[in-house]
Amino acid sequence: MTIPTTVASLTFLTPDLPGCGGEIKRFEEDFIVEEIALEEPAGHGEHLHLTLEKRGITTTDAVRRLAKLFRVARKDVGYAGLKDKHAVSRQTFSIPLPGQECEDDRRLGLLEFTPLKLVRASRHTAALRRGHLAGNRFDIRIREVDTSRIGDARRVIDHLTETGVPNYIGTQRFGYRQTNHLIGKLLLLGRWGEMLDLMLGGAREGDSAAQVLGRQAYDRGDYRAALEAWPKLLRHDRQALDTLRQGRSVEDAVRAIDPQQLDFF
């Protein structure tokens, strides 16, 4: 596995112990993360708290679906933190629905037609805010480990149990091109054109064929061709490109990006 440049300098926690090898995240079920609640819902109140299980979608996508389903603004859907896309994630969302308790059952039934699986629903007196959780519980499966290396794995686990594990961060925070921190800086400085150039231009080794075509088209100012080539799963990139295609300003293009993504940057 290639180690991203932004994390390559981080120190291994057990450099003097042999590793066990293996592969993680081959399947979504190999990486399970579950929020540990800071407090239990009161059972009454103006906010509906939903604990949901999701697979293959981001927290932002879940918020978008919930906002549409419950007819509220995306900014009003609360959550404590972002969870992995390529995993089985169980997390809680809050939705402000004052005086609409009688509609809860009907709306919860609509979740059956979404990729979100309802684990629990309850009313509470307050919305969820970022960081409003006690922690996260992980269940991680490592595949293709030689059984003769089990002892090595146990020694590593024992060491980590004693010393703890720092919150190292990688592609999940820095992005698939390892540029989120640079994009965020340009966003804060209001350097819209440079931000978009970093997001959308300059094909690199490792880009897919579609991305290469799209970035080349962006670099020559052909935003329509760039949008046609751009992978549909890169929704936030496409939001900016579509705005440029309409002939609007670079600032408009930045502001067209999902507010939650801009907040993340």
Disulfide bonds with the S-S distance in Angstrom:
none
